[in-house]
C-alpha cells in the first residue's frame, strides 16, 4: 500500500486534518491523549515509541 514512511505520514496528516476540521472534539482529545502518552516520564519518549511499534507489529497494524 505504501512504499515509504513519507507516504504514511502524508496520508495520516491529510486524514487527521479532515477529522479535526469535522468539528467533532473527540478526534482532538484522542490526539492530545496520544501526545501526552508519548511525553518523557517514567520511560523516555523513544522507548515508548518502540513499545508502540512492537504492539502495532504484533497486532498486524499497517502504517
C-alpha positions in Angstrom: 0.0 0.0 0.0 2.8 2.4 0.9 6.4 2.5 -0.4 7.9 4.6 2.4 7.3 6.3 5.7 6.8 9.7 4.0 3.7 8.4 2.2 2.3 7.1 5.5 2.9 10.4 7.2 1.3 12.3 4.4 -1.7 10.0 4.5 -2.1 10.4 8.3 -1.7 14.2 8.1 -4.3 14.5 5.4 -7.0 12.5 7.1 -6.2 13.7 10.6 -6.7 17.3 9.4 -10.1 16.2 7.9 -11.1 14.7 11.3 -10.0 17.8 13.3 -11.9 20.1 10.9 -15.1 18.0 11.2 -15.9 19.8 14.4 -16.1 16.6 16.4 -14.0 17.2 19.5 -13.3 13.5 20.1 -10.6 13.5 17.5 -8.7 16.3 19.1 -9.0 14.6 22.5 -7.5 11.4 21.1 -4.6 13.3 19.5 -4.0 15.1 22.8 -4.1 11.8 24.7 -1.5 10.3 22.3 0.7 13.3 22.6 0.6 13.2 26.4 1.2 9.5 26.4 4.4 9.8 24.4 6.0 12.6 26.6 9.0 11.7 28.7 8.1 10.3 32.1 8.9 7.0 33.7 10.1 6.0 30.2 11.7 8.1 27.6 9.7 9.0 24.5 11.9 6.9 22.3 11.2 3.8 24.4 7.5 4.4 24.4 7.6 4.7 20.6 9.5 1.5 20.3 6.9 -0.3 22.5 4.1 1.2 20.4 5.8 0.0 17.2 6.1 -3.5 18.7 2.4 -3.6 19.7 1.4 -2.4 16.2 3.5 -5.1 14.5 2.1 -7.8 16.8 -1.4 -6.6 16.0 -0.8 -6.5 12.3 -1.4 -2.8 12.0 -0.3 -1.2 8.8 1.1 2.3 8.9 
